[in-house]
Amino acid sequence: MQLTRFSDYALRLLMYVSRGDGSRPITIAEVGQQFDISHNHLVKVAARLSRLGWITATRGRNGGLQLGPGAAQLSIGTILRELEGHKSIIDCADPPCALNGNCRLKRALDDAEEAFYRALDGITLADVAGSRTAESIIRLHRDFLSRRAA
């Protein structure tokens, strides 16, 4: 199973925003520069995360992104289920499979996918954005601010 690029970018954005120092909101331009992600992609990701209430987005000169209330405690499983949608790993109907209804592969893959999500249900955004990851994000953010001030 491979995550969509959208989910990958969303997780990076959530992790980065979760470690902002609170002195000023994180901008889409900053995240895009730090992770080499296009502005247009990040605007779409931020809009979706904002609609979900996981980040707050403020427009204007002093605007930017901040983590939404309670978002740090979201499980990675919850985040990915929402972002990836509810599509099966394989589709036995398109193209039509001659074994459809007489094969256990789809059920095995569906069970494996659910086990994947259950494993991620025990890991929060705060867990993955903590420790050395947090230190790296804080360093990236400070470097960005110092380059911007220069």
Secondary structure, DSSP 8 states (H G I E B T S, - for coil): ----HHHHHHHHHHHHHHT--SSS-B-HHHHHHHHT--HHHHHHHHHHHHHTTSEEEE-STT-EEEE-TTGGG-BHHHHHHHHH-S--SS-STTTT-TTTTS-SHHHHHHHHHHHHHHHHHT-BHHHHTSHHHHHHHHHHHHHHHHHHH-
